[in-house]
Amino acid sequence: MDFDRRTFKAQSRQIKKINGWFSHHSHAFWDLLLRWQKQYMAPGHLVEIGVWKGKSSSVLAYLKRDEEELHMIDPVLKEEKVSHTIVKVGGRLPPNLHFYKRSSFNMID
C-alpha cells in the first residue's frame, strides 16, 4: 500500500473534526507503521483500549488488512457512533471489527 498524500490529507481533515486525543503526529506515525507492516507482510491483530468516539480506531480500521481483527474496548462504547466515524474517515466499514462495551479489566477471563 503506497502512501497517498491526498488520501492522508483528506483523512487528517476528517480526523481533526472528531473530539479526542489522537494528534496529527500520532496519525502520521500510525499511518507509517501500519503501511510498513502491510508492505513487509507482518500481519497481526489490533486492540484499542479507550475508543471513545473512534478517532484513532478509524485509522486502525482503514489501514488494517481485511483478514486482521480490530478489537475496540471501552466501558461507554457507542458502536454506532464509532462505526460512523470509521466510515467517515476510511470510506467503508471493513470486516473483522469487534466492539466490546466493558472495562478492559473485565476482558480478562
C-alpha positions as CSV (number, residue, x, y, z in Angstrom):
1,M,0.0,0.0,0.0
2,D,1.7,3.1,-1.2
3,F,1.5,6.4,0.6
4,D,-1.1,8.7,-1.0
5,R,-0.7,12.3,0.2
6,R,-4.2,13.3,-1.0
7,T,-5.9,10.5,1.0
8,F,-3.8,11.2,4.1
9,K,-4.7,14.9,4.0
10,A,-8.4,14.1,3.5
11,Q,-8.3,11.7,6.4
12,S,-6.4,14.3,8.5
13,R,-9.2,16.8,7.8
14,Q,-11.9,14.3,8.9
15,I,-9.9,13.2,12.0
16,K,-9.4,16.8,13.1
17,K,-13.2,17.3,13.3
18,I,-13.5,14.4,15.9
19,N,-13.0,15.1,19.6
20,G,-10.3,13.1,21.2
21,W,-6.6,12.9,22.0
22,F,-5.3,11.4,18.7
23,S,-2.9,14.1,17.3
24,H,-1.8,14.7,13.7
25,H,1.6,13.4,14.6
26,S,0.1,10.2,16.0
27,H,-1.9,9.8,12.8
28,A,1.3,10.2,10.7
29,F,3.2,7.7,12.9
30,W,0.4,5.1,12.8
31,D,0.0,5.5,9.1
32,L,3.7,5.0,8.5
33,L,3.9,2.0,10.9
34,L,0.9,0.2,9.6
35,R,1.8,0.7,5.9
36,W,5.3,-0.7,6.7
37,Q,3.5,-3.7,8.3
38,K,1.5,-4.3,5.2
39,Q,4.4,-3.9,2.9
40,Y,6.6,-6.4,4.8
41,M,3.8,-8.9,5.4
42,A,3.9,-8.6,9.1
43,P,0.3,-9.5,9.9
44,G,-1.2,-9.0,13.3
45,H,-4.5,-8.3,15.1
46,L,-5.1,-4.9,16.7
47,V,-6.6,-3.9,20.1
48,E,-7.5,-0.4,21.2
49,I,-8.5,0.2,24.8
50,G,-10.3,3.5,25.3
51,V,-12.1,4.1,22.0
52,W,-14.4,6.9,23.0
53,K,-15.5,8.4,19.6
54,G,-13.3,6.3,17.4
55,K,-10.8,8.8,16.3
56,S,-7.7,6.5,16.4
57,S,-9.8,3.4,15.7
58,S,-10.8,4.9,12.3
59,V,-7.1,5.0,11.3
60,L,-6.5,1.4,12.5
61,A,-9.6,0.2,10.7
62,Y,-8.6,1.9,7.5
63,L,-5.1,0.6,7.5
64,K,-5.6,-3.0,8.7
65,R,-5.8,-5.9,6.4
66,D,-9.3,-7.4,5.9
67,E,-8.2,-10.7,7.5
68,E,-6.8,-8.9,10.6
69,E,-9.1,-8.3,13.5
70,L,-9.6,-5.0,15.3
71,H,-10.9,-5.2,18.9
72,M,-12.2,-2.0,20.4
73,I,-12.8,-1.9,24.1
74,D,-14.4,0.9,26.1
75,P,-16.9,0.9,29.0
76,V,-19.0,3.6,27.4
77,L,-18.6,2.5,23.8
78,K,-21.2,3.6,21.3
79,E,-20.8,1.1,18.5
80,E,-23.0,3.0,16.0
81,K,-21.1,6.3,16.6
82,V,-17.7,4.6,16.2
83,S,-18.8,2.7,13.1
84,H,-19.9,6.1,11.6
85,T,-16.5,7.6,12.3
86,I,-14.7,4.7,10.7
87,V,-16.8,5.0,7.5
88,K,-16.3,8.8,7.6
89,V,-12.5,8.6,7.8
90,G,-11.9,5.4,5.8
91,G,-14.8,5.3,3.3
92,R,-16.0,1.8,4.4
93,L,-16.7,-0.4,7.3
94,P,-14.1,-3.2,7.0
95,P,-14.6,-6.8,8.1
96,N,-13.4,-8.2,11.4
97,L,-14.3,-5.3,13.7
98,H,-15.2,-6.3,17.2
99,F,-16.8,-3.9,19.7
100,Y,-16.7,-4.5,23.5
101,K,-18.7,-2.2,25.8
102,R,-16.9,-3.0,29.0
103,S,-13.9,-2.2,31.0
104,S,-10.6,-3.6,29.8
105,F,-10.2,-5.2,33.2
106,N,-13.3,-7.2,32.6
107,M,-11.8,-8.6,29.3
108,I,-9.5,-10.9,31.3
109,D,-11.3,-14.2,31.9
